[in-house]
Amino acid sequence: MCPNRFYSVKFLLAFWILLTSPAKVWAQQQPPASPQELQGDIRQVHDPTIIKDGDTYYLFSTRAGIAIRCSKDLINWRLCGDVFAHLPQWAVQDVPGLRGLWAPDVSYFNGKYHLYYSVSTFGSNRSSIGLATNQTLDPTSDRNRWEDQRKIIGSYPADDWNAIDPNIVLDEEGQPWLSFGSFWSGIKLRKIDPATGKLSVKDSMLYSLASRPRSKDLPGAIEAPAIIRKNGYYHLAFDIFHRSSF
């Protein structure tokens, strides 16, 4: 991993709460200082993922073309563009009724930023996960150009899984793995080719990580995985819902 960059996990629950509620953030001081109000473009930030390039934090979130927000201090935020000016044509053709791109995940490996994103419609598992790559996130650089690598995996009504909510984790050898999934038979995992960012052709196994039993009140409600590697263990976090919360 390069200096001044950190790979971050999409599902940072505390940060999600900060950005989607009347939010406060604590300054990183000892002892803790008074909470500071987040400022700027902090509304309608759904499914955030965050990473740092140089001295700037970049936050990506659900919107038609994937919104980008920038901050120097994690407190003051401004909208600084979109990954896509228009919905990718392949995605519009691939998933009928598509209105926007969901739940992005950003990571850095093999000298590039990798942004995985969901292509789907609500309640359907006719879904795909796409990939866009970039050499830098600096909006002033002439190297800042998102290149859409298009679809890397898709699910269909005949499948018992759903290709949305991507999340990348790097193992102890720097090998990337993609977790994903929502409802149906739960959270899945595929090995990624670090050279391309796409699925490994050497390991085509679809690994099952977690699921929930179905009932009238619990319709297999599990989604939005995030895997964190820390202290020799892998920790899997995910969303669960009860029917009364819908």
Helices and strands as residue ranges (DSSP letters): H 13-20, E 24-25, E 36-37, E 39-40, E 49-53, E 56-61, E 67-71, E 76-82, H 89-94, E 101-109, E 112-119, E 127-134, E 147-155, E 167-170, E 176-180, E 187-191, E 207-210, E 222-230, E 233-240, G 243-245
